[in-house]
Amino acid sequence: MDQRLEEQVAHLTKAVDDMSEVVARQDREIAVLTRRVEMLMNREAEREADQGGTVPLADQKPPHW
């Protein structure tokens, strides 16, 4: 019985380690994507500001309203 428990613990430990690696990779990817979205938002804000006084597209009501 002790050996079976040790095997289960070993499998669970491996599963936790694998999931930890996945979460760490996803965290890095999210950080990169967040920086890219911020960069794109800043570029768009600058572009809209250069066009002079128009309401940003994100703040406009859809045409059916």
mmCIF file of the C-alpha atoms, coordinates in Angstrom:
data_MODEL
# 
_entry.id   MODEL 
# 
loop_
_atom_site.group_PDB 
_atom_site.id 
_atom_site.type_symbol 
_atom_site.label_atom_id 
_atom_site.label_alt_id 
_atom_site.label_comp_id 
_atom_site.label_asym_id 
_atom_site.label_entity_id 
_atom_site.label_seq_id 
_atom_site.pdbx_PDB_ins_code 
_atom_site.Cartn_x 
_atom_site.Cartn_y 
_atom_site.Cartn_z 
_atom_site.occupancy 
_atom_site.B_iso_or_equiv 
_atom_site.pdbx_formal_charge 
_atom_site.auth_seq_id 
_atom_site.auth_comp_id 
_atom_site.auth_asym_id 
_atom_site.auth_atom_id 
_atom_site.pdbx_PDB_model_num 
ATOM 1  C CA . MET A 1 1  ? 0.000   0.000  0.000   1.00 0.00 ? 1  MET A CA 1 
ATOM 2  C CA . ASP A 1 2  ? 2.853   2.410  0.733   1.00 0.00 ? 2  ASP A CA 1 
ATOM 3  C CA . GLN A 1 3  ? 4.301   1.909  -2.732  1.00 0.00 ? 3  GLN A CA 1 
ATOM 4  C CA . ARG A 1 4  ? 0.957   2.689  -4.363  1.00 0.00 ? 4  ARG A CA 1 
ATOM 5  C CA . LEU A 1 5  ? 0.674   5.913  -2.384  1.00 0.00 ? 5  LEU A CA 1 
ATOM 6  C CA . GLU A 1 6  ? 4.218   6.874  -3.309  1.00 0.00 ? 6  GLU A CA 1 
ATOM 7  C CA . GLU A 1 7  ? 3.401   6.282  -6.984  1.00 0.00 ? 7  GLU A CA 1 
ATOM 8  C CA . GLN A 1 8  ? 0.276   8.415  -6.724  1.00 0.00 ? 8  GLN A CA 1 
ATOM 9  C CA . VAL A 1 9  ? 2.222   11.195 -5.041  1.00 0.00 ? 9  VAL A CA 1 
ATOM 10 C CA . ALA A 1 10 ? 4.876   10.992 -7.751  1.00 0.00 ? 10 ALA A CA 1 
ATOM 11 C CA . HIS A 1 11 ? 2.237   11.240 -10.499 1.00 0.00 ? 11 HIS A CA 1 
ATOM 12 C CA . LEU A 1 12 ? 0.510   14.148 -8.760  1.00 0.00 ? 12 LEU A CA 1 
ATOM 13 C CA . THR A 1 13 ? 3.844   15.924 -8.285  1.00 0.00 ? 13 THR A CA 1 
ATOM 14 C CA . LYS A 1 14 ? 4.616   15.509 -11.993 1.00 0.00 ? 14 LYS A CA 1 
ATOM 15 C CA . ALA A 1 15 ? 1.157   16.816 -12.931 1.00 0.00 ? 15 ALA A CA 1 
ATOM 16 C CA . VAL A 1 16 ? 1.590   19.869 -10.686 1.00 0.00 ? 16 VAL A CA 1 
ATOM 17 C CA . ASP A 1 17 ? 5.033   20.567 -12.140 1.00 0.00 ? 17 ASP A CA 1 
ATOM 18 C CA . ASP A 1 18 ? 3.648   20.298 -15.690 1.00 0.00 ? 18 ASP A CA 1 
ATOM 19 C CA . MET A 1 19 ? 0.759   22.625 -14.881 1.00 0.00 ? 19 MET A CA 1 
ATOM 20 C CA . SER A 1 20 ? 3.115   25.069 -13.220 1.00 0.00 ? 20 SER A CA 1 
ATOM 21 C CA . GLU A 1 21 ? 5.178   25.250 -16.408 1.00 0.00 ? 21 GLU A CA 1 
ATOM 22 C CA . VAL A 1 22 ? 2.033   25.856 -18.462 1.00 0.00 ? 22 VAL A CA 1 
ATOM 23 C CA . VAL A 1 23 ? 0.871   28.632 -16.142 1.00 0.00 ? 23 VAL A CA 1 
ATOM 24 C CA . ALA A 1 24 ? 4.304   30.281 -16.219 1.00 0.00 ? 24 ALA A CA 1 
ATOM 25 C CA . ARG A 1 25 ? 4.342   30.169 -20.042 1.00 0.00 ? 25 ARG A CA 1 
ATOM 26 C CA . GLN A 1 26 ? 0.820   31.603 -20.213 1.00 0.00 ? 26 GLN A CA 1 
ATOM 27 C CA . ASP A 1 27 ? 1.816   34.380 -17.815 1.00 0.00 ? 27 ASP A CA 1 
ATOM 28 C CA . ARG A 1 28 ? 4.707   35.347 -20.104 1.00 0.00 ? 28 ARG A CA 1 
ATOM 29 C CA . GLU A 1 29 ? 2.439   35.263 -23.162 1.00 0.00 ? 29 GLU A CA 1 
ATOM 30 C CA . ILE A 1 30 ? -0.196  37.392 -21.440 1.00 0.00 ? 30 ILE A CA 1 
ATOM 31 C CA . ALA A 1 31 ? 2.449   39.948 -20.464 1.00 0.00 ? 31 ALA A CA 1 
ATOM 32 C CA . VAL A 1 32 ? 3.670   40.177 -24.077 1.00 0.00 ? 32 VAL A CA 1 
ATOM 33 C CA . LEU A 1 33 ? 0.137   40.482 -25.427 1.00 0.00 ? 33 LEU A CA 1 
ATOM 34 C CA . THR A 1 34 ? -0.760  43.122 -22.835 1.00 0.00 ? 34 THR A CA 1 
ATOM 35 C CA . ARG A 1 35 ? 2.248   45.216 -23.875 1.00 0.00 ? 35 ARG A CA 1 
ATOM 36 C CA . ARG A 1 36 ? 1.273   44.862 -27.541 1.00 0.00 ? 36 ARG A CA 1 
ATOM 37 C CA . VAL A 1 37 ? -2.323  45.924 -26.890 1.00 0.00 ? 37 VAL A CA 1 
ATOM 38 C CA . GLU A 1 38 ? -1.136  48.932 -24.883 1.00 0.00 ? 38 GLU A CA 1 
ATOM 39 C CA . MET A 1 39 ? 1.229   49.879 -27.712 1.00 0.00 ? 39 MET A CA 1 
ATOM 40 C CA . LEU A 1 40 ? -1.560  49.579 -30.292 1.00 0.00 ? 40 LEU A CA 1 
ATOM 41 C CA . MET A 1 41 ? -3.942  51.612 -28.142 1.00 0.00 ? 41 MET A CA 1 
ATOM 42 C CA . ASN A 1 42 ? -1.328  54.347 -27.739 1.00 0.00 ? 42 ASN A CA 1 
ATOM 43 C CA . ARG A 1 43 ? -0.663  54.398 -31.479 1.00 0.00 ? 43 ARG A CA 1 
ATOM 44 C CA . GLU A 1 44 ? -4.369  54.637 -32.236 1.00 0.00 ? 44 GLU A CA 1 
ATOM 45 C CA . ALA A 1 45 ? -4.848  57.408 -29.668 1.00 0.00 ? 45 ALA A CA 1 
ATOM 46 C CA . GLU A 1 46 ? -1.975  59.344 -31.252 1.00 0.00 ? 46 GLU A CA 1 
ATOM 47 C CA . ARG A 1 47 ? -3.416  58.776 -34.725 1.00 0.00 ? 47 ARG A CA 1 
ATOM 48 C CA . GLU A 1 48 ? -6.854  59.963 -33.640 1.00 0.00 ? 48 GLU A CA 1 
ATOM 49 C CA . ALA A 1 49 ? -5.335  62.988 -31.907 1.00 0.00 ? 49 ALA A CA 1 
ATOM 50 C CA . ASP A 1 50 ? -3.470  63.870 -35.109 1.00 0.00 ? 50 ASP A CA 1 
ATOM 51 C CA . GLN A 1 51 ? -6.758  63.788 -37.027 1.00 0.00 ? 51 GLN A CA 1 
ATOM 52 C CA . GLY A 1 52 ? -8.041  66.558 -34.800 1.00 0.00 ? 52 GLY A CA 1 
ATOM 53 C CA . GLY A 1 53 ? -10.920 66.435 -32.390 1.00 0.00 ? 53 GLY A CA 1 
ATOM 54 C CA . THR A 1 54 ? -12.885 63.487 -33.688 1.00 0.00 ? 54 THR A CA 1 
ATOM 55 C CA . VAL A 1 55 ? -14.604 61.173 -31.230 1.00 0.00 ? 55 VAL A CA 1 
ATOM 56 C CA . PRO A 1 56 ? -12.534 58.002 -30.849 1.00 0.00 ? 56 PRO A CA 1 
ATOM 57 C CA . LEU A 1 57 ? -14.125 55.063 -32.620 1.00 0.00 ? 57 LEU A CA 1 
ATOM 58 C CA . ALA A 1 58 ? -14.294 53.097 -29.365 1.00 0.00 ? 58 ALA A CA 1 
ATOM 59 C CA . ASP A 1 59 ? -16.420 55.898 -27.828 1.00 0.00 ? 59 ASP A CA 1 
ATOM 60 C CA . GLN A 1 60 ? -18.855 56.219 -30.721 1.00 0.00 ? 60 GLN A CA 1 
ATOM 61 C CA . LYS A 1 61 ? -22.323 54.720 -30.480 1.00 0.00 ? 61 LYS A CA 1 
ATOM 62 C CA . PRO A 1 62 ? -23.118 52.054 -33.050 1.00 0.00 ? 62 PRO A CA 1 
ATOM 63 C CA . PRO A 1 63 ? -25.184 53.347 -36.001 1.00 0.00 ? 63 PRO A CA 1 
ATOM 64 C CA . HIS A 1 64 ? -28.312 51.456 -34.930 1.00 0.00 ? 64 HIS A CA 1 
ATOM 65 C CA . TRP A 1 65 ? -28.615 53.420 -31.648 1.00 0.00 ? 65 TRP A CA 1 
# 
